[in-house]
Amino acid sequence: MSIKIRVRESAHKKFESRRPTRESRSITQRELKRMAADGDAIDITTKVDPAYARELRNKGISAVDVSYGTYGKNGALLRDNDGNQYVITARNTTLFYFV
């Protein structure tokens, strides 16, 4: 005897395909600061120059890892198309511009 169980799909299931997919995961601020100190990534926390920001956007920069805290995003690890890594270690305008 075979029993079939019907699983009801969520009403919001049809909207999931419209949401942008993010390949980011969570990372701690300690790890971000360590990467900047070790030279594994370039720290762009205080570089708010619009020309530099446009240059990075043209390189295809995207968020790889994001640090979350009590009040939301605290930092991020970014990577461009060439494989260069950048870190933002504070909750500031630069973080919200790129993430």
N, C-alpha and C positions, 0 to 999 in steps of 0.2 A: 504494500500500500504506500503510495507516494502522496506526501502532503506538500501542497504548493503554498508558499507564503508570499503574499503580495506586499511589496514594499512601495509605500506611497512616496512619490517624489515631492520635494519641497516646492512651494509656489514660487520661490525665488530661483529655482534651478535654471529657468530659462534666461535669467539675467546674468548668470555667472560668466557666460562667454563674452559679454560686453565689457567686463571689468578687465583692466590691464593686468597682465601677469607680471609679477615681480620675482626675480630670482635672488632676492636678498635674504639674509638671515641675520640673527642678532649677534652682536659682538660687544665686548665691554670697552669702556673708555680706557681702562688700564692697558688693554691690548692695543688700542689705537695709538696711545702715547708711546708705548714700547716700540711699535713699528716706526714711528717718526724718529725716536731717539736712536734706533739701530740703523736707520738709513734705508729701511725696506720700502718706505713710502715718503712722499714729499708732503710736508705740512702746509696746507693752504688756508689754515684757520683765519689768519689775519690779512690775507691777500684779497681785499674786496675791490680791487681795481677792475672797473667794467671791461677794459680792453683785455685784461688777462682772463677774465671770466668768459668772454666771447671766444677767445682763443681755445680755451679748454672745451667749450661747447662744440666748436668746430672739429675738435679731435674725437668727438663721440664719447664723451665721458658719461659714465653711468654708475649708479650705486651698486656695490657688491654686498657690503655688510652695513647694517645700521645699528647704532647703539640706542637703546630705549631706556628711559628712566621714569621717575615718578611723573614728571611733567611732559612726557613725550620724547621726541627725538633729542639725543644729546650729542651725537657725533656720527661720522660715517666714514667708510672706506670706499673710495671711488677708483675706477679703472677706466683708462681710455682705450682706443682701438689698437694702439701700439703696445699695450701691456704695461704701461707706466701706472703706478699706484699713487694715489693721493689720499691724505687723511684730513678730516675736519674734527678737531677735538673739543669743540665748544658749541654751545647752543647759541648760534648767532645768525646773521643774515646770510652768510656764505652757505651755511648748512641748508637753509630753506630754499636757497636759489638752486642748488644742485640736486637736492633729494626730493 
